[in-house]
């Protein structure tokens, strides 16, 4: 079977296998789900074999099975996922640098105030 690899070189989850596991866990048959979705039983069988599913199909399956597949998928993502431009890590680093510089500015402003107090007190 061909492995599906994302942009960071990690293997992507097999969504159909996730659906199949939930059907088994909840003791639901493909026929039961097919009736509720108003599709052929073979349609649900195809969903369980497909490594990826359209969002609309996964949405309906989530509601019918009463399981949030989107939450499962989100949990598999790394905590600092990249945005569509691959810039999440850069934004975090930039935010840290800005915070550090803001702290230094506050220290310098305090220092300046002390110098002004000294100069004004002597004049």
Jmol script that loads the backbone (N, CA, C; Angstrom):
load data "model"
ATOM      1  N   UNK A   1       0.845  -1.181   0.000  1.00  0.00           N
ATOM      2  CA  UNK A   1       0.000   0.000   0.000  1.00  0.00           C
ATOM      3  C   UNK A   1       0.889   1.242   0.000  1.00  0.00           C
ATOM      4  N   UNK A   2       0.534   2.213  -0.804  1.00  0.00           N
ATOM      5  CA  UNK A   2       1.293   3.452  -0.920  1.00  0.00           C
ATOM      6  C   UNK A   2       1.089   4.304   0.335  1.00  0.00           C
ATOM      7  N   UNK A   3       2.192   4.772   0.912  1.00  0.00           N
ATOM      8  CA  UNK A   3       2.106   5.638   2.085  1.00  0.00           C
ATOM      9  C   UNK A   3       1.857   7.060   1.631  1.00  0.00           C
ATOM     10  N   UNK A   4       0.994   7.742   2.367  1.00  0.00           N
ATOM     11  CA  UNK A   4       0.704   9.142   2.081  1.00  0.00           C
ATOM     12  C   UNK A   4       1.544   9.989   3.025  1.00  0.00           C
ATOM     13  N   UNK A   5       2.367  10.849   2.458  1.00  0.00           N
ATOM     14  CA  UNK A   5       3.306  11.650   3.236  1.00  0.00           C
ATOM     15  C   UNK A   5       2.913  13.123   3.137  1.00  0.00           C
ATOM     16  N   UNK A   6       2.934  13.820   4.288  1.00  0.00           N
ATOM     17  CA  UNK A   6       2.600  15.249   4.274  1.00  0.00           C
ATOM     18  C   UNK A   6       3.840  16.075   3.946  1.00  0.00           C
ATOM     19  N   UNK A   7       3.707  17.399   3.995  1.00  0.00           N
ATOM     20  CA  UNK A   7       4.802  18.288   3.603  1.00  0.00           C
ATOM     21  C   UNK A   7       6.014  18.209   4.526  1.00  0.00           C
ATOM     22  N   UNK A   8       5.815  17.791   5.764  1.00  0.00           N
ATOM     23  CA  UNK A   8       6.923  17.675   6.698  1.00  0.00           C
ATOM     24  C   UNK A   8       7.526  16.270   6.695  1.00  0.00           C
ATOM     25  N   UNK A   9       7.086  15.419   5.761  1.00  0.00           N
ATOM     26  CA  UNK A   9       7.644  14.076   5.646  1.00  0.00           C
ATOM     27  C   UNK A   9       7.046  13.057   6.591  1.00  0.00           C
ATOM     28  N   UNK A  10       5.954  13.389   7.246  1.00  0.00           N
ATOM     29  CA  UNK A  10       5.318  12.452   8.171  1.00  0.00           C
ATOM     30  C   UNK A  10       4.174  11.727   7.469  1.00  0.00           C
ATOM     31  N   UNK A  11       3.992  10.465   7.851  1.00  0.00           N
ATOM     32  CA  UNK A  11       2.903   9.695   7.274  1.00  0.00           C
ATOM     33  C   UNK A  11       1.565  10.234   7.795  1.00  0.00           C
ATOM     34  N   UNK A  12       0.616  10.423   6.884  1.00  0.00           N
ATOM     35  CA  UNK A  12      -0.697  10.946   7.277  1.00  0.00           C
ATOM     36  C   UNK A  12      -1.577   9.796   7.775  1.00  0.00           C
ATOM     37  N   UNK A  13      -2.512  10.099   8.680  1.00  0.00           N
ATOM     38  CA  UNK A  13      -3.385   9.045   9.215  1.00  0.00           C
ATOM     39  C   UNK A  13      -4.345   8.520   8.146  1.00  0.00           C
ATOM     40  N   UNK A  14      -4.697   7.265   8.260  1.00  0.00           N
ATOM     41  CA  UNK A  14      -5.654   6.621   7.355  1.00  0.00           C
ATOM     42  C   UNK A  14      -7.046   6.859   7.944  1.00  0.00           C
ATOM     43  N   UNK A  15      -7.765   7.818   7.384  1.00  0.00           N
ATOM     44  CA  UNK A  15      -9.059   8.231   7.927  1.00  0.00           C
ATOM     45  C   UNK A  15     -10.068   7.088   7.852  1.00  0.00           C
ATOM     46  N   UNK A  16     -10.052   6.335   6.764  1.00  0.00           N
ATOM     47  CA  UNK A  16     -10.973   5.207   6.635  1.00  0.00           C
ATOM     48  C   UNK A  16     -10.781   4.189   7.742  1.00  0.00           C
ATOM     49  N   UNK A  17      -9.534   3.933   8.117  1.00  0.00           N
ATOM     50  CA  UNK A  17      -9.252   3.005   9.212  1.00  0.00           C
ATOM     51  C   UNK A  17      -9.775   3.553  10.537  1.00  0.00           C
ATOM     52  N   UNK A  18      -9.712   4.868  10.690  1.00  0.00           N
ATOM     53  CA  UNK A  18     -10.248   5.490  11.906  1.00  0.00           C
ATOM     54  C   UNK A  18     -11.761   5.283  11.980  1.00  0.00           C
ATOM     55  N   UNK A  19     -12.435   5.455  10.837  1.00  0.00           N
ATOM     56  CA  UNK A  19     -13.889   5.250  10.788  1.00  0.00           C
ATOM     57  C   UNK A  19     -14.215   3.797  11.090  1.00  0.00           C
ATOM     58  N   UNK A  20     -13.487   2.888  10.462  1.00  0.00           N
ATOM     59  CA  UNK A  20     -13.720   1.450  10.666  1.00  0.00           C
ATOM     60  C   UNK A  20     -13.555   1.073  12.141  1.00  0.00           C
ATOM     61  N   UNK A  21     -12.524   1.626  12.780  1.00  0.00           N
ATOM     62  CA  UNK A  21     -12.277   1.329  14.197  1.00  0.00           C
ATOM     63  C   UNK A  21     -13.439   1.817  15.069  1.00  0.00           C
ATOM     64  N   UNK A  22     -13.990   2.990  14.759  1.00  0.00           N
ATOM     65  CA  UNK A  22     -15.108   3.514  15.548  1.00  0.00           C
ATOM     66  C   UNK A  22     -16.373   2.689  15.321  1.00  0.00           C
ATOM     67  N   UNK A  23     -16.586   2.240  14.101  1.00  0.00           N
ATOM     68  CA  UNK A  23     -17.750   1.374  13.831  1.00  0.00           C
ATOM     69  C   UNK A  23     -17.662   0.111  14.676  1.00  0.00           C
ATOM     70  N   UNK A  24     -16.471  -0.470  14.700  1.00  0.00           N
ATOM     71  CA  UNK A  24     -16.269  -1.701  15.487  1.00  0.00           C
ATOM     72  C   UNK A  24     -16.434  -1.424  16.975  1.00  0.00           C
ATOM     73  N   UNK A  25     -15.852  -0.335  17.439  1.00  0.00           N
ATOM     74  CA  UNK A  25     -15.915   0.022  18.861  1.00  0.00           C
ATOM     75  C   UNK A  25     -17.351   0.255  19.325  1.00  0.00           C
ATOM     76  N   UNK A  26     -18.154   0.859  18.455  1.00  0.00           N
ATOM     77  CA  UNK A  26     -19.540   1.183  18.814  1.00  0.00           C
ATOM     78  C   UNK A  26     -20.531   0.118  18.358  1.00  0.00           C
ATOM     79  N   UNK A  27     -20.002  -0.994  17.858  1.00  0.00           N
ATOM     80  CA  UNK A  27     -20.834  -2.123  17.423  1.00  0.00           C
ATOM     81  C   UNK A  27     -21.874  -1.700  16.389  1.00  0.00           C
ATOM     82  N   UNK A  28     -21.429  -0.897  15.430  1.00  0.00           N
ATOM     83  CA  UNK A  28     -22.299  -0.456  14.342  1.00  0.00           C
ATOM     84  C   UNK A  28     -21.909  -1.195  13.068  1.00  0.00           C
ATOM     85  N   UNK A  29     -22.893  -1.566  12.293  1.00  0.00           N
ATOM     86  CA  UNK A  29     -22.598  -2.206  11.014  1.00  0.00           C
ATOM     87  C   UNK A  29     -22.536  -1.136   9.931  1.00  0.00           C
ATOM     88  N   UNK A  30     -21.870  -1.503   8.852  1.00  0.00           N
ATOM     89  CA  UNK A  30     -21.802  -0.587   7.717  1.00  0.00           C
ATOM     90  C   UNK A  30     -23.193  -0.351   7.153  1.00  0.00           C
ATOM     91  N   UNK A  31     -24.036  -1.383   7.215  1.00  0.00           N
ATOM     92  CA  UNK A  31     -25.412  -1.263   6.721  1.00  0.00           C
ATOM     93  C   UNK A  31     -26.202  -0.258   7.554  1.00  0.00           C
ATOM     94  N   UNK A  32     -26.018  -0.286   8.886  1.00  0.00           N
ATOM     95  CA  UNK A  32     -26.701   0.679   9.766  1.00  0.00           C
ATOM     96  C   UNK A  32     -26.321   2.117   9.394  1.00  0.00           C
ATOM     97  N   UNK A  33     -25.044   2.327   9.240  1.00  0.00           N
ATOM     98  CA  UNK A  33     -24.546   3.669   8.921  1.00  0.00           C
ATOM     99  C   UNK A  33     -25.005   4.081   7.528  1.00  0.00           C
ATOM    100  N   UNK A  34     -24.969   3.143   6.595  1.00  0.00           N
ATOM    101  CA  UNK A  34     -25.394   3.443   5.217  1.00  0.00           C
ATOM    102  C   UNK A  34     -26.854   3.886   5.194  1.00  0.00           C
ATOM    103  N   UNK A  35     -27.712   3.211   5.959  1.00  0.00           N
ATOM    104  CA  UNK A  35     -29.130   3.598   6.017  1.00  0.00           C
ATOM    105  C   UNK A  35     -29.283   5.013   6.569  1.00  0.00           C
ATOM    106  N   UNK A  36     -28.562   5.317   7.627  1.00  0.00           N
ATOM    107  CA  UNK A  36     -28.663   6.648   8.225  1.00  0.00           C
ATOM    108  C   UNK A  36     -28.118   7.736   7.305  1.00  0.00           C
ATOM    109  N   UNK A  37     -27.098   7.386   6.512  1.00  0.00           N
ATOM    110  CA  UNK A  37     -26.514   8.354   5.580  1.00  0.00           C
ATOM    111  C   UNK A  37     -27.255   8.392   4.249  1.00  0.00           C
ATOM    112  N   UNK A  38     -28.147   7.437   4.080  1.00  0.00           N
ATOM    113  CA  UNK A  38     -28.888   7.292   2.827  1.00  0.00           C
ATOM    114  C   UNK A  38     -27.951   7.071   1.639  1.00  0.00           C
ATOM    115  N   UNK A  39     -26.990   6.165   1.850  1.00  0.00           N
ATOM    116  CA  UNK A  39     -26.078   5.746   0.780  1.00  0.00           C
ATOM    117  C   UNK A  39     -26.074   4.219   0.739  1.00  0.00           C
ATOM    118  N   UNK A  40     -25.503   3.667  -0.306  1.00  0.00           N
ATOM    119  CA  UNK A  40     -25.397   2.211  -0.417  1.00  0.00           C
ATOM    120  C   UNK A  40     -24.404   1.686   0.609  1.00  0.00           C
ATOM    121  N   UNK A  41     -24.599   0.437   1.040  1.00  0.00           N
ATOM    122  CA  UNK A  41     -23.698  -0.188   2.010  1.00  0.00           C
ATOM    123  C   UNK A  41     -22.266  -0.178   1.470  1.00  0.00           C
ATOM    124  N   UNK A  42     -22.133  -0.379   0.158  1.00  0.00           N
ATOM    125  CA  UNK A  42     -20.808  -0.361  -0.464  1.00  0.00           C
ATOM    126  C   UNK A  42     -20.154   1.012  -0.344  1.00  0.00           C
ATOM    127  N   UNK A  43     -20.968   2.062  -0.256  1.00  0.00           N
ATOM    128  CA  UNK A  43     -20.424   3.410  -0.076  1.00  0.00           C
ATOM    129  C   UNK A  43     -19.690   3.523   1.241  1.00  0.00           C
ATOM    130  N   UNK A  44     -20.293   3.007   2.288  1.00  0.00           N
ATOM    131  CA  UNK A  44     -19.650   3.047   3.616  1.00  0.00           C
ATOM    132  C   UNK A  44     -18.422   2.142   3.619  1.00  0.00           C
ATOM    133  N   UNK A  45     -18.519   1.010   2.938  1.00  0.00           N
ATOM    134  CA  UNK A  45     -17.365   0.122   2.823  1.00  0.00           C
ATOM    135  C   UNK A  45     -16.209   0.863   2.150  1.00  0.00           C
ATOM    136  N   UNK A  46     -16.536   1.632   1.110  1.00  0.00           N
ATOM    137  CA  UNK A  46     -15.514   2.433   0.435  1.00  0.00           C
ATOM    138  C   UNK A  46     -14.917   3.477   1.351  1.00  0.00           C
ATOM    139  N   UNK A  47     -15.729   4.092   2.201  1.00  0.00           N
ATOM    140  CA  UNK A  47     -15.219   5.088   3.149  1.00  0.00           C
ATOM    141  C   UNK A  47     -14.177   4.465   4.076  1.00  0.00           C
ATOM    142  N   UNK A  48     -14.457   3.248   4.540  1.00  0.00           N
ATOM    143  CA  UNK A  48     -13.540   2.606   5.486  1.00  0.00           C
ATOM    144  C   UNK A  48     -12.237   2.177   4.834  1.00  0.00           C
ATOM    145  N   UNK A  49     -12.244   2.027   3.520  1.00  0.00           N
ATOM    146  CA  UNK A  49     -11.032   1.621   2.795  1.00  0.00           C
ATOM    147  C   UNK A  49     -10.229   2.806   2.271  1.00  0.00           C
ATOM    148  N   UNK A  50     -10.843   3.972   2.239  1.00  0.00           N
ATOM    149  CA  UNK A  50     -10.203   5.152   1.663  1.00  0.00           C
ATOM    150  C   UNK A  50      -9.296   5.829   2.696  1.00  0.00           C
ATOM    151  N   UNK A  51      -8.044   6.115   2.343  1.00  0.00           N
ATOM    152  CA  UNK A  51      -7.145   6.760   3.307  1.00  0.00           C
ATOM    153  C   UNK A  51      -7.523   8.195   3.637  1.00  0.00           C
ATOM    154  N   UNK A  52      -8.297   8.844   2.756  1.00  0.00           N
ATOM    155  CA  UNK A  52      -8.757  10.208   3.053  1.00  0.00           C
ATOM    156  C   UNK A  52     -10.207  10.341   2.614  1.00  0.00           C
ATOM    157  N   UNK A  53     -10.932  11.208   3.301  1.00  0.00           N
ATOM    158  CA  UNK A  53     -12.341  11.428   2.990  1.00  0.00           C
ATOM    159  C   UNK A  53     -12.595  12.925   2.868  1.00  0.00           C
ATOM    160  N   UNK A  54     -13.595  13.255   2.074  1.00  0.00           N
ATOM    161  CA  UNK A  54     -13.991  14.657   1.972  1.00  0.00           C
ATOM    162  C   UNK A  54     -14.537  15.110   3.326  1.00  0.00           C
ATOM    163  N   UNK A  55     -14.380  16.383   3.600  1.00  0.00           N
ATOM    164  CA  UNK A  55     -14.818  16.946   4.882  1.00  0.00           C
ATOM    165  C   UNK A  55     -16.315  16.716   5.093  1.00  0.00           C
ATOM    166  N   UNK A  56     -17.120  16.894   4.054  1.00  0.00           N
ATOM    167  CA  UNK A  56     -18.566  16.712   4.196  1.00  0.00           C
ATOM    168  C   UNK A  56     -18.934  15.295   4.595  1.00  0.00           C
ATOM    169  N   UNK A  57     -18.271  14.324   4.006  1.00  0.00           N
ATOM    170  CA  UNK A  57     -18.540  12.923   4.349  1.00  0.00           C
ATOM    171  C   UNK A  57     -18.119  12.658   5.785  1.00  0.00           C
ATOM    172  N   UNK A  58     -16.933  13.134   6.145  1.00  0.00           N
ATOM    173  CA  UNK A  58     -16.450  12.923   7.514  1.00  0.00           C
ATOM    174  C   UNK A  58     -17.347  13.625   8.527  1.00  0.00           C
ATOM    175  N   UNK A  59     -17.894  14.771   8.154  1.00  0.00           N
ATOM    176  CA  UNK A  59     -18.831  15.502   9.013  1.00  0.00           C
ATOM    177  C   UNK A  59     -20.078  14.655   9.278  1.00  0.00           C
ATOM    178  N   UNK A  60     -20.654  14.107   8.202  1.00  0.00           N
ATOM    179  CA  UNK A  60     -21.859  13.274   8.362  1.00  0.00           C
ATOM    180  C   UNK A  60     -21.557  12.022   9.173  1.00  0.00           C
ATOM    181  N   UNK A  61     -20.433  11.389   8.902  1.00  0.00           N
ATOM    182  CA  UNK A  61     -20.064  10.201   9.679  1.00  0.00           C
ATOM    183  C   UNK A  61     -19.891  10.556  11.152  1.00  0.00           C
ATOM    184  N   UNK A  62     -19.276  11.680  11.429  1.00  0.00           N
ATOM    185  CA  UNK A  62     -19.082  12.111  12.823  1.00  0.00           C
ATOM    186  C   UNK A  62     -20.419  12.257  13.539  1.00  0.00           C
ATOM    187  N   UNK A  63     -21.385  12.864  12.862  1.00  0.00           N
ATOM    188  CA  UNK A  63     -22.702  13.071  13.477  1.00  0.00           C
ATOM    189  C   UNK A  63     -23.452  11.745  13.651  1.00  0.00           C
ATOM    190  N   UNK A  64     -23.413  10.902  12.639  1.00  0.00           N
ATOM    191  CA  UNK A  64     -24.162   9.642  12.694  1.00  0.00           C
ATOM    192  C   UNK A  64     -23.552   8.680  13.712  1.00  0.00           C
ATOM    193  N   UNK A  65     -22.227   8.614  13.741  1.00  0.00           N
ATOM    194  CA  UNK A  65     -21.551   7.694  14.660  1.00  0.00           C
ATOM    195  C   UNK A  65     -21.424   8.298  16.055  1.00  0.00           C
ATOM    196  N   UNK A  66     -21.664   9.595  16.167  1.00  0.00           N
ATOM    197  CA  UNK A  66     -21.487  10.339  17.427  1.00  0.00           C
ATOM    198  C   UNK A  66     -20.030  10.273  17.889  1.00  0.00           C
ATOM    199  N   UNK A  67     -19.150  10.592  16.957  1.00  0.00           N
ATOM    200  CA  UNK A  67     -17.726  10.619  17.276  1.00  0.00           C
ATOM    201  C   UNK A  67     -17.078  11.752  16.486  1.00  0.00           C
ATOM    202  N   UNK A  68     -16.228  12.531  17.138  1.00  0.00           N
ATOM    203  CA  UNK A  68     -15.583  13.676  16.504  1.00  0.00           C
ATOM    204  C   UNK A  68     -14.251  13.256  15.876  1.00  0.00           C
ATOM    205  N   UNK A  69     -14.300  12.899  14.600  1.00  0.00           N
ATOM    206  CA  UNK A  69     -13.087  12.509  13.891  1.00  0.00           C
ATOM    207  C   UNK A  69     -12.149  13.695  13.704  1.00  0.00           C
ATOM    208  N   UNK A  70     -12.699  14.885  13.625  1.00  0.00           N
ATOM    209  CA  UNK A  70     -11.877  16.077  13.455  1.00  0.00           C
ATOM    210  C   UNK A  70     -10.998  16.303  14.688  1.00  0.00           C
ATOM    211  N   UNK A  71     -11.537  16.027  15.846  1.00  0.00           N
ATOM    212  CA  UNK A  71     -10.754  16.143  17.075  1.00  0.00           C
ATOM    213  C   UNK A  71      -9.628  15.109  17.082  1.00  0.00           C
ATOM    214  N   UNK A  72      -9.942  13.899  16.620  1.00  0.00           N
ATOM    215  CA  UNK A  72      -8.916  12.857  16.529  1.00  0.00           C
ATOM    216  C   UNK A  72      -7.780  13.288  15.603  1.00  0.00           C
ATOM    217  N   UNK A  73      -8.145  13.841  14.463  1.00  0.00           N
ATOM    218  CA  UNK A  73      -7.136  14.283  13.505  1.00  0.00           C
ATOM    219  C   UNK A  73      -6.314  15.440  14.069  1.00  0.00           C
ATOM    220  N   UNK A  74      -6.989  16.372  14.727  1.00  0.00           N
ATOM    221  CA  UNK A  74      -6.276  17.514  15.314  1.00  0.00           C
ATOM    222  C   UNK A  74      -5.284  17.051  16.377  1.00  0.00           C
ATOM    223  N   UNK A  75      -5.645  16.023  17.122  1.00  0.00           N
ATOM    224  CA  UNK A  75      -4.763  15.513  18.170  1.00  0.00           C
ATOM    225  C   UNK A  75      -3.496  14.889  17.590  1.00  0.00           C
ATOM    226  N   UNK A  76      -3.550  14.473  16.335  1.00  0.00           N
ATOM    227  CA  UNK A  76      -2.382  13.867  15.700  1.00  0.00           C
ATOM    228  C   UNK A  76      -1.403  14.903  15.144  1.00  0.00           C
ATOM    229  N   UNK A  77      -1.839  16.151  15.075  1.00  0.00           N
ATOM    230  CA  UNK A  77      -0.963  17.204  14.566  1.00  0.00           C
ATOM    231  C   UNK A  77       0.056  17.593  15.629  1.00  0.00           C
ATOM    232  N   UNK A  78       1.247  17.996  15.215  1.00  0.00           N
ATOM    233  CA  UNK A  78       2.226  18.471  16.199  1.00  0.00           C
ATOM    234  C   UNK A  78       1.721  19.758  16.848  1.00  0.00           C
ATOM    235  N   UNK A  79       2.097  20.023  18.095  1.00  0.00           N
ATOM    236  CA  UNK A  79       1.575  21.192  18.802  1.00  0.00           C
ATOM    237  C   UNK A  79       1.889  22.516  18.117  1.00  0.00           C
ATOM    238  N   UNK A  80       3.015  22.638  17.464  1.00  0.00           N
ATOM    239  CA  UNK A  80       3.372  23.876  16.777  1.00  0.00           C
ATOM    240  C   UNK A  80       3.295  23.674  15.277  1.00  0.00           C
ATOM    241  N   UNK A  81       2.117  23.311  14.814  1.00  0.00           N
ATOM    242  CA  UNK A  81       1.940  23.072  13.380  1.00  0.00           C
ATOM    243  C   UNK A  81       2.227  24.333  12.588  1.00  0.00           C
ATOM    244  N   UNK A  82       2.701  24.134  11.390  1.00  0.00           N
ATOM    245  CA  UNK A  82       2.972  25.266  10.515  1.00  0.00           C
ATOM    246  C   UNK A  82       1.691  25.744   9.873  1.00  0.00           C
ATOM    247  N   UNK A  83       1.618  27.037   9.606  1.00  0.00           N
ATOM    248  CA  UNK A  83       0.463  27.555   8.892  1.00  0.00           C
ATOM    249  C   UNK A  83       0.634  27.274   7.404  1.00  0.00           C
ATOM    250  N   UNK A  84      -0.273  27.779   6.588  1.00  0.00           N
ATOM    251  CA  UNK A  84      -0.228  27.486   5.158  1.00  0.00           C
ATOM    252  C   UNK A  84       1.039  28.013   4.486  1.00  0.00           C
ATOM    253  N   UNK A  85       1.731  28.949   5.114  1.00  0.00           N
ATOM    254  CA  UNK A  85       2.974  29.479   4.551  1.00  0.00           C
ATOM    255  C   UNK A  85       4.211  28.936   5.261  1.00  0.00           C
ATOM    256  N   UNK A  86       4.021  27.990   6.185  1.00  0.00           N
ATOM    257  CA  UNK A  86       5.147  27.418   6.911  1.00  0.00           C
ATOM    258  C   UNK A  86       5.804  28.399   7.852  1.00  0.00           C
ATOM    259  N   UNK A  87       5.031  29.299   8.486  1.00  0.00           N
ATOM    260  CA  UNK A  87       5.621  30.368   9.273  1.00  0.00           C
ATOM    261  C   UNK A  87       5.274  30.361  10.750  1.00  0.00           C
ATOM    262  N   UNK A  88       4.653  29.323  11.270  1.00  0.00           N
ATOM    263  CA  UNK A  88       4.271  29.306  12.682  1.00  0.00           C
ATOM    264  C   UNK A  88       5.494  29.423  13.583  1.00  0.00           C
ATOM    265  N   UNK A  89       6.528  28.642  13.319  1.00  0.00           N
ATOM    266  CA  UNK A  89       7.718  28.670  14.168  1.00  0.00           C
ATOM    267  C   UNK A  89       8.376  30.044  14.105  1.00  0.00           C
ATOM    268  N   UNK A  90       8.417  30.648  12.925  1.00  0.00           N
ATOM    269  CA  UNK A  90       9.006  31.972  12.787  1.00  0.00           C
ATOM    270  C   UNK A  90       8.215  33.011  13.557  1.00  0.00           C
ATOM    271  N   UNK A  91       6.883  32.903  13.550  1.00  0.00           N
ATOM    272  CA  UNK A  91       6.036  33.847  14.290  1.00  0.00           C
ATOM    273  C   UNK A  91       6.280  33.711  15.789  1.00  0.00           C
ATOM    274  N   UNK A  92       6.404  32.482  16.267  1.00  0.00           N
ATOM    275  CA  UNK A  92       6.651  32.265  17.692  1.00  0.00           C
ATOM    276  C   UNK A  92       7.996  32.854  18.092  1.00  0.00           C
ATOM    277  N   UNK A  93       8.998  32.658  17.264  1.00  0.00           N
ATOM    278  CA  UNK A  93      10.321  33.190  17.549  1.00  0.00           C
ATOM    279  C   UNK A  93      10.291  34.713  17.522  1.00  0.00           C
ATOM    280  N   UNK A  94       9.607  35.281  16.553  1.00  0.00           N
ATOM    281  CA  UNK A  94       9.503  36.735  16.452  1.00  0.00           C
ATOM    282  C   UNK A  94       8.780  37.302  17.669  1.00  0.00           C
ATOM    283  N   UNK A  95       7.718  36.634  18.111  1.00  0.00           N
ATOM    284  CA  UNK A  95       6.975  37.094  19.287  1.00  0.00           C
ATOM    285  C   UNK A  95       7.864  37.071  20.525  1.00  0.00           C
ATOM    286  N   UNK A  96       8.691  36.054  20.654  1.00  0.00           N
ATOM    287  CA  UNK A  96       9.598  35.967  21.795  1.00  0.00           C
ATOM    288  C   UNK A  96      10.630  37.091  21.750  1.00  0.00           C
ATOM    289  N   UNK A  97      11.149  37.383  20.553  1.00  0.00           N
ATOM    290  CA  UNK A  97      12.122  38.464  20.413  1.00  0.00           C
ATOM    291  C   UNK A  97      11.491  39.811  20.733  1.00  0.00           C
ATOM    292  N   UNK A  98      10.263  40.026  20.302  1.00  0.00           N
ATOM    293  CA  UNK A  98       9.566  41.284  20.591  1.00  0.00           C
ATOM    294  C   UNK A  98       9.347  41.434  22.094  1.00  0.00           C
ATOM    295  N   UNK A  99       8.941  40.367  22.746  1.00  0.00           N
ATOM    296  CA  UNK A  99       8.723  40.415  24.197  1.00  0.00           C
ATOM    297  C   UNK A  99      10.020  40.746  24.928  1.00  0.00           C
ATOM    298  N   UNK A 100      11.109  40.157  24.463  1.00  0.00           N
ATOM    299  CA  UNK A 100      12.415  40.422  25.080  1.00  0.00           C
ATOM    300  C   UNK A 100      12.812  41.894  24.885  1.00  0.00           C
ATOM    301  N   UNK A 101      12.581  42.416  23.705  1.00  0.00           N
ATOM    302  CA  UNK A 101      12.921  43.819  23.431  1.00  0.00           C
ATOM    303  C   UNK A 101      12.012  44.772  24.213  1.00  0.00           C
ATOM    304  N   UNK A 102      10.734  44.421  24.363  1.00  0.00           N
ATOM    305  CA  UNK A 102       9.821  45.235  25.168  1.00  0.00           C
ATOM    306  C   UNK A 102      10.297  45.307  26.615  1.00  0.00           C
ATOM    307  N   UNK A 103      10.785  44.176  27.112  1.00  0.00           N
ATOM    308  CA  UNK A 103      11.299  44.150  28.482  1.00  0.00           C
ATOM    309  C   UNK A 103      12.526  45.047  28.607  1.00  0.00           C
ATOM    310  N   UNK A 104      13.413  44.983  27.615  1.00  0.00           N
ATOM    311  CA  UNK A 104      14.619  45.817  27.631  1.00  0.00           C
ATOM    312  C   UNK A 104      14.259  47.291  27.538  1.00  0.00           C
ATOM    313  N   UNK A 105      13.267  47.641  26.727  1.00  0.00           N
ATOM    314  CA  UNK A 105      12.810  49.037  26.616  1.00  0.00           C
ATOM    315  C   UNK A 105      12.296  49.526  27.961  1.00  0.00           C
ATOM    316  N   UNK A 106      11.522  48.703  28.651  1.00  0.00           N
ATOM    317  CA  UNK A 106      10.999  49.083  29.967  1.00  0.00           C
ATOM    318  C   UNK A 106      12.141  49.329  30.948  1.00  0.00           C
ATOM    319  N   UNK A 107      13.185  48.481  30.896  1.00  0.00           N
ATOM    320  CA  UNK A 107      14.348  48.669  31.768  1.00  0.00           C
ATOM    321  C   UNK A 107      15.068  49.977  31.448  1.00  0.00           C
ATOM    322  N   UNK A 108      15.233  50.260  30.172  1.00  0.00           N
ATOM    323  CA  UNK A 108      15.914  51.493  29.765  1.00  0.00           C
ATOM    324  C   UNK A 108      15.109  52.739  30.138  1.00  0.00           C
ATOM    325  N   UNK A 109      13.792  52.661  30.017  1.00  0.00           N
ATOM    326  CA  UNK A 109      12.944  53.790  30.408  1.00  0.00           C
ATOM    327  C   UNK A 109      13.072  54.055  31.902  1.00  0.00           C
ATOM    328  N   UNK A 110      13.139  52.989  32.687  1.00  0.00           N
ATOM    329  CA  UNK A 110      13.314  53.136  34.136  1.00  0.00           C
ATOM    330  C   UNK A 110      14.672  53.763  34.429  1.00  0.00           C
ATOM    331  N   UNK A 111      15.701  53.312  33.750  1.00  0.00           N
ATOM    332  CA  UNK A 111      17.043  53.854  33.913  1.00  0.00           C
ATOM    333  C   UNK A 111      17.083  55.344  33.542  1.00  0.00           C
ATOM    334  N   UNK A 112      16.443  55.700  32.442  1.00  0.00           N
ATOM    335  CA  UNK A 112      16.380  57.085  31.998  1.00  0.00           C
ATOM    336  C   UNK A 112      15.690  57.964  33.040  1.00  0.00           C
ATOM    337  N   UNK A 113      14.615  57.450  33.630  1.00  0.00           N
ATOM    338  CA  UNK A 113      13.899  58.196  34.662  1.00  0.00           C
ATOM    339  C   UNK A 113      14.812  58.468  35.858  1.00  0.00           C
ATOM    340  N   UNK A 114      15.595  57.475  36.252  1.00  0.00           N
ATOM    341  CA  UNK A 114      16.529  57.649  37.370  1.00  0.00           C
ATOM    342  C   UNK A 114      17.555  58.723  37.027  1.00  0.00           C
ATOM    343  N   UNK A 115      18.123  58.680  35.805  1.00  0.00           N
ATOM    344  CA  UNK A 115      19.098  59.692  35.396  1.00  0.00           C
ATOM    345  C   UNK A 115      18.482  61.083  35.377  1.00  0.00           C
ATOM    346  N   UNK A 116      17.253  61.173  34.876  1.00  0.00           N
ATOM    347  CA  UNK A 116      16.584  62.487  34.843  1.00  0.00           C
ATOM    348  C   UNK A 116      16.383  63.004  36.265  1.00  0.00           C
ATOM    349  N   UNK A 117      15.976  62.116  37.180  1.00  0.00           N
ATOM    350  CA  UNK A 117      15.773  62.522  38.583  1.00  0.00           C
ATOM    351  C   UNK A 117      17.081  63.014  39.188  1.00  0.00           C
ATOM    352  N   UNK A 118      18.177  62.348  38.844  1.00  0.00           N
ATOM    353  CA  UNK A 118      19.484  62.748  39.389  1.00  0.00           C
ATOM    354  C   UNK A 118      19.867  64.131  38.839  1.00  0.00           C
ATOM    355  N   UNK A 119      19.720  64.314  37.528  1.00  0.00           N
ATOM    356  CA  UNK A 119      20.103  65.574  36.895  1.00  0.00           C
ATOM    357  C   UNK A 119      19.205  66.703  37.397  1.00  0.00           C
ATOM    358  N   UNK A 120      17.917  66.475  37.486  1.00  0.00           N
ATOM    359  CA  UNK A 120      16.986  67.521  37.925  1.00  0.00           C
ATOM    360  C   UNK A 120      17.197  67.856  39.388  1.00  0.00           C
ATOM    361  N   UNK A 121      17.570  66.887  40.179  1.00  0.00           N
ATOM    362  CA  UNK A 121      17.806  67.118  41.607  1.00  0.00           C
ATOM    363  C   UNK A 121      19.052  67.944  41.849  1.00  0.00           C
ATOM    364  N   UNK A 122      20.060  67.867  40.966  1.00  0.00           N
ATOM    365  CA  UNK A 122      21.305  68.592  41.129  1.00  0.00           C
ATOM    366  C   UNK A 122      21.229  69.997  40.547  1.00  0.00           C
ATOM    367  N   UNK A 123      20.295  70.267  39.711  1.00  0.00           N
ATOM    368  CA  UNK A 123      20.244  71.584  39.098  1.00  0.00           C
ATOM    369  C   UNK A 123      19.472  72.533  39.904  1.00  0.00           C
TER     370      UNK A 123
END
end "model"
wireframe off; spacefill off
backbone 0.3
color backbone group
